[in-house]
Amino acid sequence: MQKIVLRTRVGKDGILHLDVPVALQDTDLEVTVTVQPVTPTPTKSPEELGYSSDFFERTFGCLSDEQLEREPQGELPEREPLD
């Protein structure tokens, strides 16, 4: 038995369409569908996430005048060829 959990949306027509890929072919299956509404996760404020109330206003664009430079990454080692 394999449990597959999908999160999908019902269209305006009220019909749920499911396309579930399985690794079986030419086989009879018993499928059980449990329909359960998803409770939306409330959005947290910056303060609830540990930021000060003006954190984003103070830091937005703070690097705009500095030139960021990526340091050289070196060479990759030579790998053995795959057979």
N, C-alpha and C positions, 0 to 999 in steps of 0.2 A: 504494500500500500504506500502511496506517495501523497503527501499533503502539499497542495499548491495554494498559496495565498495570493490573491490578486486584489488590487485596488483600482476600481474603475468608476465610471459615472453613468448614470441613467440619463438618456436623452429626454427631450421634451415630450416625446411620444410615450414615455413611461415603460419602454421596453429595454431590457438589459441585454446587450450583445456581448458574448464571450468568445474569444478565440484562444484556446488553450493548447499550446504545443505539447505533445507527449512523445516519448521515445518508442512508443509501441505502434505496430502496424498490423492491420488485418486481425484485430483482437477485440472481443467483446469486453466492455468495461461497465462497471457500476459507478455512477457519478452522483455525489451528494453535494447540493448547493445550499449554503447557509447565507441568507441575505441579512446583513446587519449594517444599519446606517453608521457612518463615521462621524464622530464628534469632532468638530473643528478645534484645533489647538489654538488657544488665545495667544495673540501677539504680545510679547513682553516689551516693556518700555526700556530705554537705555539704562535707567536707574535700576530696574529689576535685573538687568544683565551685568551690573557692576560698574557701569560707566557714570560719570558725572552728567548732569543734565545738559551741559553745554560742550561736552567732549567733541562731538562731531563738528560743531560750528568752529571750535578752536583748532581742530586738526585738519579739516578738509582743505586740500590744496597746499599743505605746508611744505611739500617738496617740489612745488612747481618751478622754483627758481634754481634748484640744484640739478646738476647733470649727474644722473646715475650711470655708473659704468660697471659692466659685467667683467669680472676678472677672467683671465684665460683659464680654461678648464683642463688643459693638459691633453695628452694624446691617449686614445683608447688602446689597451693592450691587444696584440694580435691574437685572434682566437683560432682554435683548431677548426678546420672545415668539417661541416656536417656531412655524413654519408647518406 
